[in-house]
Amino acid sequence: MSSILTNTSAMVALQTMRGINKNLAQTQGEISTGKSISSARDNAAVWSISKVMESDVGGLKAIGDTLALGKSTVAVARVAAETTVELMQQMQSLIVAAQEENVDREKIQSEVAALQDQIEQVLDAAQFNGLNLVNGTQTDPLEILSSLNRDANGVEAKTIDIAAADLDLLDGLGDALGWDVSTAAGAVTALEEFEAMLQVAIGAAATFGSVEKRIDIQAEFTKNLSDALTTGIGSLVDADLEAASARLQALQVQQQLATQSLSIANQQPQNILALFR
């Protein structure tokens, strides 16, 4: 039955065109944004997961900056401790030389004092951004943010704790500790007590070196983890542009055909006039 009030063919063609236009708009949106899921409306579950992962990536970048700052601080302390060890080894050689009877102990004492002053300068200068880990001014451990651990209960921050070293024990070198190599007795005492202090400096340098290596490992892991999360986010929400391009071409053809079909359907009521001629 033909009717001039209800054009079923035009209604079907119009519905088809609406569906095609909707898919076309979605495909064009994917191409323009590069994302198949750009809002919670597209896929709430996947969108929420991607946003959590993006938050983690942002946190990892901040951790990377923190690790870089911590590494620089520890590197300065390590270099200072290693330099202190080298200077103390020179002092030890002088103290050993002072054990001989036929030597000028006064000159040796002057050289020992000069090396002590140099060590003090090294320790006082070994600061990064105002933080000194070797001269005894830092008493609390330095905490460096190293990771964010996410579980069902939320996010927990983890740190690398670095104990400061007090190499400024050398402040007492000389009369205060009885380390006066200008006398035979003083030279013997200095030789007996100096080794313990040297081991403190060696231990501090080794500790700082170990921590610096640990920071390097953590920084590399953090970067790789950030890259992996970024790749995961892309696999969840990024659009397949090759497929989107092919789909766009097909939808444009369908749109043209639907327009032609709707035009034909709208002309059908005109045919009814022929019945009344």
DAQUIZI-V85944 format. One record per run of one state. SS is the DSSP state (a for helix, b for strand, c for the rest). FROM is the first residue (numbers start at 0). TO is the last residue. If there is no record, write none. Layout:
SS;FROM;TO, SS;FROM;TO
//
This chain:
c;0;6, a;7;32, c;33;33, b;34;34, c;35;42, a;43;96, c;97;103, a;104;124, c;125;125, b;126;127, c;128;129, b;130;131, c;132;133, b;134;134, c;135;140, b;141;150, c;151;152, b;153;161, c;162;164, b;165;165, a;166;171, c;172;173, a;174;176, c;177;182, a;183;236, b;237;237, c;238;239, a;240;275, c;276;276
//
